[in-house]
Amino acid sequence: MFASGQAPADGSHHVDPDLGFDPDSPDLADPQVDPPHPAHAPEDGPDPGSQRRVPDDRYPPYSQP
C-alpha cells in the first residue's frame, strides 16, 4: 500500500507477504532492507588493547633470539 493507504488502480503494486513490502518498488515510502549507511564502532566502547597478552604489536608472542 502507498502512504495514502491506496494501492494503484492498475494492480502493479505487489506486497510480498514475507517481507511486508514490495521488493521491486522504487516507492520511497517502502522501508529499506539494508541500513542506509555503514556500521561504525562506538566511541565509548571497551578498549580491545587492554586485553592483550603481549605489551606491544608482537603477536603471537615470539621468543627473542
C-alpha positions in Angstrom: 0.0 0.0 0.0 1.1 3.5 -0.6 1.4 6.2 2.1 -2.2 7.1 1.3 -3.3 3.6 2.1 -4.4 3.1 -1.5 -3.0 0.5 -4.0 -2.5 1.7 -7.6 -5.6 1.2 -9.8 -3.7 -1.0 -12.3 -2.7 -3.5 -9.6 1.0 -3.2 -10.3 1.9 -2.9 -6.6 2.6 -6.3 -5.1 3.3 -6.7 -1.4 5.4 -9.7 -0.6 3.7 -11.4 2.5 7.0 -12.5 4.0 8.7 -9.1 3.6 5.7 -6.9 4.2 6.5 -4.6 1.3 7.1 -4.7 -2.5 10.8 -5.5 -3.0 10.7 -4.3 -6.6 9.0 -1.0 -5.9 11.0 2.2 -6.2 8.5 3.9 -4.0 10.3 5.9 -1.3 7.5 5.1 1.2 8.7 1.4 1.2 11.0 0.5 4.1 14.7 -0.3 3.3 16.1 -3.7 4.0 19.7 -2.7 4.3 20.9 0.2 6.5 21.4 3.4 4.6 25.0 3.9 6.0 27.9 1.7 7.0 28.2 0.5 10.6 30.6 2.3 12.9 32.2 1.4 16.3 31.0 3.3 19.3 33.4 6.0 20.6 32.9 4.9 24.2 33.3 1.2 23.8 35.7 -1.1 25.6 39.4 -0.8 24.8 40.5 -4.0 23.0 44.1 -3.2 23.7 43.6 -3.7 27.4 43.2 -7.5 26.9 46.5 -8.1 25.0 48.8 -10.8 26.2 51.9 -9.0 25.0 53.0 -5.4 25.7 53.4 -4.3 22.0 52.4 -5.2 18.5 54.3 -8.5 18.5 51.6 -11.1 18.2 51.7 -14.0 18.7 54.4 -13.6 21.3 57.6 -14.8 19.5 60.6 -15.7 21.5 63.5 -13.3 21.4 66.7 -14.5 19.6 
